[in-house]
Amino acid sequence: MENTQAGVVEFLDYFCDERTKVDYALLINAPWGAGKTRFIGDYIKRHDDKNTRTDPLQPNTLFVSLFGLKTSGEVRDALFAAAHPYLSSGIAKFAGTLSSSLIDKYVGLKIDKDTFKAADIVKIDAKIIVFDDLERTAIPMGEALGLINSFIDADPSKGFKVIVIANEQAIKGEARAAYLDQKEKVIGRTLTVQADAATVFDEFASEMPTPAAKTAALSGREAALRVFQASGSPNFRSLRQALADFDRLVDKLDPRLAASPQALGKLLLFLVAVGVEMRRQGLSTEQVSGLDEHLNRFMLGPEEQPETYRVRTTIGAYADVDWRDPIVPTEVLADLIASGILDRNNADAHLSTHPLIVGPASSPSWRVMWDWRDLSPAEYHDVRNRVIEDLAAGAFKRPGEILHVAGLIIELALADDPLFPDVVTTFKRYVDEREAAGDLAPDIRQFEEPERDGFGSYGFRSISSEAFGEIWRYLRSATEYAQAEALRTAAGDFLASLNANEPVGDRLLRPVDLGGGCEGDAFLHNLDVGVFADAVLRRDKLDKSLLMALARRYTFAGTSGSLAPERDWVEALYAELRARATAAPAPLSTAWLQALAYYFEPVVDNFKRATVTG
């Protein structure tokens, strides 16, 4: 049970009072990141300020971390360093020895400078010793507790007041058994503490180097602290990292982000909540990246959809967080928290269409409509008209945009605002119009993982409805046709370059630009095999650079998946070139056949293996 802040301070005042005689150590127990070390550090500073020593080189309280210490000698060395910081300074270490005259002056001991060791110093005038990180010591637990006990004595002239800081739950295995066996002989009282969250938050915020981020953090402190406490097990390390990530995003991304207080507020709360959950493994990187999928999925129950149920249950604790709109794409934030890598291009592309960043008038109508729940009646009426006008004008050309609008209109109909009497018929007609106009973007990847459930870092609405599914399938069929047409056009452009003797090898090693921001892969199967063979054997010489580029095309991209449609074409080209090489005069015939086998055989074999495994 967590003690009240005032109660803990009152007991510490009693425990640390020189008039109080105790023959036990006080344990401060709390999980990692709860701020227990900070809490005790702040308390001791206030205590020591009120109980100043005549000798400033003799601190009243010694702090020693047991983290990684292996022997009692190392503990005594650490105590010496804490008790005599001047003699343990970097200058003294740089000199390589400690002056015996300095030790005599400041410690009061006559020693042999040739045999001196820090662990030999036993003169310590401090009154309180704080041992931190008990659970992280490398000293056997029984020995560590015995060592701590050796410093305790009810007589201040013989011993010290000892405070131990630990996370009891992190003491495992044999160490835990030894700890439980020895604890009652050493630990007399146990307090559970947490540093004051507001004070810690202000301290962390004061360290933020980006002015706009610091201002936003301090302005949003109350909401951020509510989110932080909502986790049930707040971790100050997670809070510090969340604020650091927030500062980095504000500093590195589109400067218009820093000028939007509302956007900054949403981003800050999302980072605090997700930072806590990801670092304690309440949410995984994949779950945060695919958050829209879990939010938009029709919920059947914990048995049918256990992962979605867990995600929704976890985020349900954070009422202040806008989980649908964290301002920056969830996949960018998940990667940033997990690895520290910031995908600025993705983030800035997303921000460039966000209404809170560029303003509603400069944001696509579907994007403004996506936040319809947050709009005023006037704003909603305006964007509603914009969507209808954009549909009439054929403004939505990318499949992702069309699916966003379709899902939103289906959702609005369920909210008693049907924009059209028959949504499916309306969108089938719209797709037909785009096909007829030839301006449907050939973006077939929109219908493949991981893009199939959203566009522009926003998940589709109404994705589980029958109407949406019917529109999705109809649009996919039209997009497949649009891509096939675009690839045929790309093949024609490639052929024109071949006939003009232009270098084309590098074009075989990258996706082909289909226009409208879309790319395609397989297009060579649209070329006549004989025409390509003519290019390989132009001027009766084997163009090995072209063959090498062709072989590398299938080495890099593979022979399954996107390039699979080219298999029959590759085999036909190989057969055509072999026939021409066989008809060539000796010794060129043999040389050409060997070269063709070198380039083609691995590709043909890979295609066959891909077919078998597929």
N, C-alpha and C positions, 0 to 999 in steps of 0.2 A: 504494500500500500504506500502511495506517495505521500510524504509528509508535507504539511503546509510550509510555505516559504518562511513565514514568521516563526513557526515552531522550530524549524531547523536552525535559524539564526539564533533564537533564544537558547537552544541547547548548546550550540557552539560557543556562545558567550559564556555559558556556565562551564563547559568543558575546558576552555582555553584560559579561564581565569586562574591566575597563579595561586589563588587561595583554595581552589578546588583540588582535593587529593583524589586521584584515580589510579587504579592499578590495572587498567585495561586499555586496549586500543579502541578507537572509534572508527567504524566502517562507514564509508560513504559508498553506497551501492546504487548503480543505475546502468542501463544499457549503454552501449557505445553510441557516441554522438549526442547523448542527452545533456551534455554541458556540465557534467559533474566536476571535472577538473577546473573549468572556468569558474564555476560557482565557488568552489573552495578557494581558488586563487584570488577572486575578488574579495571574498570574506577575509582571508588572511591579510591582504593588503590593507584593508580598513582596520583590522585588528592591530597590525604592526605599526600603522601610522599613529594609532592612539597609545601605543606602548613602545615608543622610540628608545633606542639604545644609545648610550653615551659614545660607543665606538661604532661609527658607520660601517666599518669593515666587518663587524660581527652581526649578521642578520639574526633576527629573533626567531624566524621560522626557516627550516630547510626543506626544500622540495627535491625529492629524488624519484626519478622514474626507474622502475625495476624492469622495464621493457628490454628484453634481450640479455640482461645481466646473468652471468653464469655462476659466479662464486660470491661468497661473503666478502672477499677481498675487494672485488669490483664495487660492491655496495659501499664499503668504507671509503674507497677512492672517490666515489660519487658524493658521499657526504662531505668529504674534505673539500671537494671542488665547490659544493654549495656553501660550505661554511667559510671558505676563504677564496672568494671569487677573484680577488686581486692577484693572489699567488697562482691561481689556475688560469690566468688570462692567456690569450693567444701569444702575447709578447713573451711571457715566461716559457711557454711551450716552444716558441721559436728559438729562444736562447738555448734550449736543450737541458738546462739545469735550473734549479731554484736556489737563489742566493741564501746561504745559511744566515747571513746577517739580517736579511729581510724576514726570514722565518722567525729568528730570535726576536725581532722588533715587533712583528704583528701577531705571532702566535704564542711567544713566550717560552719557546723550547730551545735548548742548546742541542744541536744535532751535528752529526758528522756528514758533511756535504757529499762525501764519496759513497756513503751507504744509505742516503736518504731515500725513502719511498713514501708516496702520498699516503698509502694505507697505514703507515706507522704513526700518522698524526692522530692523536686521540683527544686533543684539547678542543672541545666544541662547546661554545657558550650559549648556543641557541636553546630555546625553551620548548619548541614544538618541531616535530619532524613529520612531514607528510610523505608517505610512500605511495606513489601512483603506479597504475598498471600492474597490479598484483597478478592478474590473470595472464599477463604476457611475459612473466619472468621465465628464464630458463633454469633457474635454481629449483631443485626439487621442492614441492610445495611444503612438505613438512619442515624442511630446513629453512625455507623462507619465513614461515610463521615463527619458527624458533628464533631466527635472527631478529625479527621485528619485536618479539617478546623481550629480547635481551636489552632493548632500549627503554623499556617501560619500568617506571618506578614511581610509587606514590610520593616519594621524597624528591622534590625538585632538585636537591643538591646531588642526587644520585642517578637520576634518569630524566626522561622527557615525556611530554604529552605526545602521543603518537596517533596520527590520523592515517587510515589506509583507504585508498580509493580503488575501487574494483568494479568489474561487471561479473557478478557471481555466476550468472547464467553461462558465461563463456568459459568457466573452469570445468573441464571435461575429464573423463576417464579416471586414471589412477590419481591424477592431481586433485580431482574433485573428492575422491574418497579420503585422501590425506587432509584436504582442506576441511571437510566436515568433521573429521576426527579431532583436529587440532583447534578448530575455530573457537569453541566455547572456552578454551583455556587462554585465548589471546584477545578475542573480540568481545567487548562488553556491551556495546550498543551498535545498532545499525540504523542509519538514516538513508532514506531515498530522496534524492534531490534532482532538481532540474534548474539550469540557469534561467534567469528572467528573459523570456523570449523577446520582449520588446527592446530591452537593453542590448541583447546580442544582435538583433536585427539592425538596430541603429549603428552598431559598431561595424557590422559587415557592410552596410550601405555606405558608411563613411569611407570605406576602402575602395569603392568603385571609381575607376578613373574617368569614366564617360559622364559628363555633367547631366545630359538628358536622362541617362539610365538611373543615375543617383537620385535625381529629382522625382522621377516616376516611381522608384522604389519607396522613397520616403512618403510620397503622396498616397501610395497604395498600401502602406504598412499594415493598417488594421485588417484589410481584406486578406492580405498575404499571410498574416499571422493566424487568421481564422482557418485558412487553408492548411497552413503548417500544423496547427493543432488538431485539425480534423482527421489526420492520419491515425491518431490514437497512440502513436509511438514516435513523436517528433525527433528528428535527428539533426543536430545543428550543422554537422558536416554536409549533409544534403542541402540544407538551407544555404550555406555559404557557396556551395557549388552552383546551386540554382541561380543565385544572384550574380555569380561570376559569368555563367552562361548568358544570362540576360544582358549583362553589360557588354559582352562580346557581340551579341546579335545587334544591339542598338548601335554599336560602334562600326561594325563591318557591313551591315546591310544597307539597302536603299535609305538615304538620309531622310526621306519623307516619313519613314517609320518613327523617327525620333520626334517628329512634329505632330504626332497623333496621340494625345493622351489616352483616348479610349482604346486604341490598338495596343499601346504599351501596357495598359492595365490588364487586358485580356491575356497578353503574352506572359506577363509576370506571373499571374495566378496559375496558368497552365504549367509553366516551368517548375514552380514550387511543388505542385501536386505530383506531376510526373517524375520530377527529380527524386522525391521521397519514395515513390512507389517503385521506380526502376532500380534504385539503389538497394532497396530491401527486398527486391524480387517479387513485389506484388504485381507488377506488370512487366512483361518482357519487351524487348526491342521490337519484335514482330507485332506484338499486340498494340503497341503505341502507333507503329507505322500504319497498321491496318485498322485504326480505331473506327473510321467511318463505316467499315464493313460490319463491325459489331453493333454500331449504333443504328444502322439502317436495316439490319436483319430482323425479320419477323420472329419474335421470341416464342419458341415452342415450350421451353422448360429446361431446367438444369440437367435432366437426363438426356434429352435430345441434343442440346447444344451446351455442353458443359463449359467450353472455353468462353463463349459469348456471355454465358451466365456469370462466370467469374469476373470478366472484364466489367460488365455492367454493375455488378455488386461492388467492385472495388471503387469505381469512379463515382458511384452513388453516394459515397461518403462526403464528396466535395461539392456542396451546393453552390459555392461561389464561382466555380469554374465553368466557362463556356466550352464544353468538350467538343462541340461541333465546329468551333471557329477559334483556333489558337493563334490566328493571324499568320504564322509561319507554318508551312506544311508539316504534318505530324511525322512524316518519314525523315525530314530534315532535323527536327528536334530529337527524335529517337536516336539517330546516328550521332548527333552532337553529344548527347548525354552518355551514350554507350562508348563512343570511341574518341570524342573530341574533334572529329572531322566536321567541318561546316561546308555544306553544299550551297555556296553563295548564289550560283547561277539559278538553281531550282528555287531557292528562297526569293530572290529578287524578281524572277519571272512571276511568281505567285503574288508578290506584293504589288506588282505593276498593274494588277487588275482588281485589287481589293478595294471595295468602296471606302473603307476607313483610311486608306492610304492615298488614293487618287481622287476620291470623291465619287458619289453615285453617278454623276453625269459622264464621267470618263471611264466608268467600269461597265463591262458588258451587262446587258439587261438580265441575262440568266444568272449572273453572279450576284447582282443586287437582289433579285428575286429569291435566291438561295437563302437569304437571311430574312425572309418575309415576316417571320415571327417577331423580329426586332424592329420592324418599321412602324412609323406612325401611319394613321389612316391616309393622310395625304401622300406620304412617300409610297405606300403600297399602291394607291390608285395610280400614281405616276408610273411606277415600274410595271404595273399590270398592263397599262396602255402601251408601254415601250415593247414589252414582249409580244403583244398582239401585232403591233406595227412591224417589228423585226421579222416575225413569221410571214406576214403578208409580203414583205420585201425580199424574202429569201436570204436574210442576213446570216442565218446559222448554216454554215457549210461543213463544219467538222462533225463527225459522228458523235463525239463526246458532248459538244454543245447541244446537238439535237436531243440526245438522251437526257441531258440535264433538264431541258425545257419540258420534255415529255413527262419525266418523273415529277417535276414540280407541279405541272398542270393536273396530273392525276391526284397528287396530294392535296391541291387546293380544292378540287372537286369534293374530296372527302371532308374538307373543312367548310362545305356549303358555299363554295364560290366556283362553280363550273365555268371555265372560260369558253368551252366548246361543248356542244351536245354529245358528240361522239369523238373521244380523244384518239382512239385507234385509227378511225377513218381519216381524221384530220392529219395525223402524222404520216400515214401511208401516202396520202395525196401529196404532202409536203416532200417526202422522199422521192416520189415519182417526178415532181417538178424539178428537183435538184438533179436527178438523173437526166432528164430531158435537156436541162440547161448545160449539163456537163460540168457543173461546178461543185459536185459532191466530193469532198476531200477523200482521196483513196487511202484512208488511215485504217487499214485492216488490223493493226496492232491494238486498236481500241477494244477489240473483241477477244483479245488474248490476255492471259495472265501476265503481269499483275494489273493491267490497265482496265480490265473488263468491268470493274465495279465502280469506276469513277473517272473523272477527267479534271485536269487542272488542280490536282490535289484536293478535290472535293468529291465525296461519295454521291452516287446517284440516289435520289429520293424514289420511293415507291418501287424499289428494285425487286421486291418479292411479289408484286401484284401481277395478275395474269395480263392485264393491259400493257404493262411495261414490257413483260416478256415477249408479247406478240410484236410490239414495235421494235424491240431489240433485234429479234430474229429477222424481221423484214429489212431493217436498216443494214444488218450484217450482210445479207444477200446482195443488196444494192452496192454496198461498199466493196465487196469481193469483185463485183463486175467493174466498178470504177477503178479498182487497183489493176485488174487485168488489162483494162484499156490503157491505163497510165504506163504499165510495163511494156505494152506493145509499142507505145509511143517512144519510150526510153530505148527500146531495142532498135527502133528505126533511127534514132539519133546516134546510137552507138555504131550502127551499120554505116551511116553517112561518114562518121569519123574514120572507120576502117577503110572505106573506099577512097577517102581523101588522104590516105597514108598518114593520118595523125596518130601520135602515140596514145594508145588506149590501155596499156597494161595497168596503170594505177587505178583506172576506173573499175577494173575487175576486183579490186581489193577493198572497196568501200561500198556501202549501200548506195543505190541509185536514187537521185533526187527526183521525187515524183511531183514536186510542187506543193504549195499549201502547207509547208512545214512537214510533209510526209516523206518517208523513205521506203524503198522496197529492196528486195534481195534477188530473188530468182527472176531473170528476164532473158537470159541467153537462149532458152528453149523457144523463144519467139523468132530467133534468127534462122535463116536457111543454112543448113549444115554445109552445103557446097560453097556458099559465099564465104563462110568463116574459114573453110579449108583453103580457099583461094588466098585469103589474107595470110594464113600460116605459111603458105608456099609461094608467096609473092616473089616474082622474078626468079623462080626456080631455085629458091634458097629457103631452107627451113628457118623460120623466125623463132629462135629459141627464147628470146626475151618474152614473146607473147605466150609461148607454151609454159614458160616458168611462171608468169603471172596467172595463167589459167590454173596451174597446179597449186599455186599458193592460195588461190581463191578458195579451194576446197579444203586445204590444210587449215586455214585460219577459221573459216566459217563452218566447217564440218560438212558432212554429206547427208545428215538427217535434218529434219526441221525445215527451215526457210529455203534451203537450196535443193531440197529433195525433188522438186519438179524438173530440175535440169538433168536428172540421171539419164533418162533415155536419150536426151540430146547429146550428152557427153559420150555415151557409148556409140551413138551413130557417128559423131565426129571422129572418134578414134578409128572406127571401121573405115570411114571415108579416107582418112589420112593414110592408114595402112595400105589401102588399095592403091593409092597414088604412089606411095613409097615403093611398093612391090613392082610397079610398072616403071619405076625410074631405072636408069642405066647403072650398072655396077661401076665402082664400088659404093656410089652414093646410096643405092637402094639399101644395102646392109646398114650403112651408117644412119640413115634416116629411120629405119625400123628400130634400131637400137635406141635412138634418141626418143622416139615416140613411146616405146615401152617404158623407158625411164620416167617419163613425165606422166603417162596415162595409167599404167598398171596399178600404182598405189591408189589412185583416185577411184578407178573402177572397183578394186577390191574393197575399198572403204564404203562405197555405195552399196555393194552386196551385203557387207556385214551390217550396215545400218538397216537394211531392209529386213534381214533375219532377226535382229534384236528388236526392231520396231514391231 
